[in-house]
Amino acid sequence: MTPTAATQLAESVLADGFGAHRAALAALFAGARRRGVNPVLVAVAADPTEPEVARLRALGRVVVEYCRLAPEVEVLPDPLPAPTAPVARAMACSAA
């Protein structure tokens, strides 16, 4: 999830409530844990037994830390495959 998407999710949770965005929040919390966001903040934001105001405040802090630690653009693998051995040999011969 990009930082922009995380910010938009937090705004949606504020408007619609936590229950309307369970799957997206689970993805955000998993990404936040992987990136090393404060685990107490993630735990409070993810805990439905916590008061909503505490969860919203924790969610805001989670998103701020997530945005600080995550790149805006997700890095995708290079779409071009590596040249096969015959192609690599041909390239080496033409360069010589």
Residue pairs with C-beta under 8 A, 6 or more apart in sequence:
1 9
1 24
1 27
1 28
1 31
1 66
1 70
2 70
2 71
2 72
2 73
2 74
3 63
3 66
3 67
3 70
3 71
3 72
4 72
6 28
6 63
6 66
6 67
6 70
7 63
7 67
9 21
9 24
9 25
9 28
9 63
10 59
10 60
10 63
12 20
12 21
12 24
13 20
13 21
13 25
13 56
13 59
14 56
17 52
18 25
18 48
18 52
18 55
25 45
25 46
28 62
28 63
28 66
29 42
29 45
29 46
29 62
31 66
31 70
32 42
32 62
32 65
32 66
33 39
33 42
35 65
35 66
35 69
35 70
36 69
37 62
37 65
37 66
37 69
38 61
38 62
38 65
41 58
41 61
41 62
41 65
42 58
42 62
44 50
44 54
44 55
44 58
45 55
45 58
45 59
45 62
47 55
48 55
50 58
83 91
